[in-house]
Amino acid sequence: MKHMLETPFLKLSCISAVGDGFMTAESVALGGRPHELLESMAQCAAYHVRFLTGFSRQAFLMKVARYPFPASPVTGGVTMTATLTGSASDAWAYTVTAELSGETLTASLLIGTTPFDDRFEAARLTPHYQEIFACLKND
C-alpha cells in the first residue's frame, strides 16, 4: 500500500534520481497556471538542497535569475532535472531543465537556506521533509 501524504502545496509527484550534483523529479499534473511550472522547478531544487544538507536547514526560493515563460500553458506531468552549479554557505545555484512536448525549458534559480529557529522548528520540519522526500523517492 502506498503511503499518502497530505501536502496540498507540493508540486512534485516522485523523485526518480538523486546524486550529489543533481536531482530528477516529476511534477504533479499541472493545470496550466503560469506559476505552477516555476514552483515545481523551485521545489525540485529546494528538495535537493534539503537532501544535501541532511534536512538540517530550511530551504526557499531566493531568486529567479532566468525563467523563460513557456509559449503555451503547461498541463500534465513534467520531468525536471535540477543541476547544482555553485554554492556558498547559505545559497545554492541551480540550472533546472523541464521537458515540455519535446522542448527543453531552462531556468536559473538561487535557493537560499536558513537555520531552523522558532519560526522554522527543526523538531517538526526535519522529519516532515524527510518523510516527504522518502515517499517521493519510493514512488
QUISULMO-V915622 format. One line per field, one symbol per residue. burial: 1 if it has 24 or more other C-alpha atoms within 12 Angstrom, else 0. A space follows every 10 residues. Layout:
burial=???
This chain:
burial=0000000001 1111111100 1111111101 0000011111 1111111111 1110111111 1001001001 0001001111 1111000000 1111111111 0000111111 1111000000 0000010011 011101100
